[in-house]
């Protein structure tokens, strides 16, 4: 799977097959690591990583989240 997410042609092939010309694909990845920290071995950690990648991918996404969820600006730890 890591090969597919990291290969330069993957995104190019996905964008060739898209239906709408208005949106491009984005590849997000997270692999569950059972030997890592507790958060890295759980689905919650996986979802947090994917949401972070989506928000971090564009300033539009970041601004939208911060406007809709103001408490997101005061995040202090991985558990809040």
C-alpha positions as CSV (number, residue, x, y, z in Angstrom):
1,X,0.0,0.0,0.0
2,X,2.8,2.4,0.8
3,X,4.1,1.9,-2.7
4,X,0.7,3.1,-4.1
5,X,0.5,6.2,-1.9
6,X,4.0,7.3,-2.6
7,X,4.3,6.5,-6.3
8,X,4.3,9.6,-8.5
9,X,1.9,8.1,-11.1
10,X,-0.8,7.3,-8.6
11,X,-2.2,10.8,-8.3
12,X,-1.8,11.4,-12.0
13,X,-3.8,8.3,-12.9
14,X,-6.5,9.2,-10.4
15,X,-6.9,12.7,-11.8
16,X,-7.1,11.3,-15.4
17,X,-10.1,9.3,-14.3
18,X,-12.0,11.9,-12.3
19,X,-15.5,12.8,-13.4
20,X,-15.5,16.5,-12.5
21,X,-12.8,18.9,-13.7
22,X,-13.5,21.2,-10.6
23,X,-11.7,19.0,-8.0
24,X,-8.4,17.2,-8.0
25,X,-7.8,14.1,-5.9
26,X,-5.7,14.2,-2.8
27,X,-3.9,11.1,-1.4
28,X,-3.9,10.8,2.4
29,X,-2.3,7.8,4.1
30,X,-2.0,6.4,7.6
31,X,-0.8,3.0,8.5
32,X,-1.6,1.5,11.9
33,X,1.5,0.6,13.8
34,X,0.9,-1.8,16.6
35,X,4.4,-1.4,18.1
36,X,4.1,2.4,18.3
37,X,2.5,4.7,20.8
38,X,-1.0,3.8,21.9
39,X,-2.6,6.5,19.7
40,X,-0.7,5.1,16.7
41,X,-2.2,1.6,17.1
42,X,-5.8,2.8,17.3
43,X,-8.5,3.8,14.7
44,X,-8.8,7.2,16.5
45,X,-5.2,7.9,15.8
46,X,-5.7,6.9,12.2
47,X,-8.7,9.2,11.8
48,X,-6.9,12.1,13.6
49,X,-4.0,11.8,11.1
50,X,-6.3,11.7,8.1
51,X,-8.3,14.7,9.3
52,X,-5.1,16.6,10.0
53,X,-3.8,15.9,6.4
54,X,-7.1,17.1,4.9
55,X,-7.2,20.3,6.9
56,X,-3.5,20.9,6.4
57,X,-3.8,20.4,2.6
58,X,-5.2,23.9,1.9
59,X,-5.6,27.2,3.7
60,X,-9.3,27.2,2.7
61,X,-9.8,23.9,4.6
62,X,-8.0,25.4,7.7
63,X,-10.0,28.6,7.7
64,X,-13.3,26.8,7.3
65,X,-12.6,24.5,10.2
66,X,-11.4,27.3,12.5
67,X,-14.5,29.4,11.7
68,X,-16.9,26.5,12.3
69,X,-15.1,25.1,15.3
70,X,-13.4,28.0,17.2
71,X,-12.2,25.6,20.0
72,X,-9.9,24.0,17.5
73,X,-7.6,27.0,17.8
74,X,-6.9,26.1,21.5
75,X,-5.7,22.6,21.0
76,X,-3.0,21.7,23.5
77,X,-2.6,17.9,23.5
78,X,-3.3,14.9,21.2
79,X,-6.2,14.0,23.4
80,X,-8.3,17.2,23.2
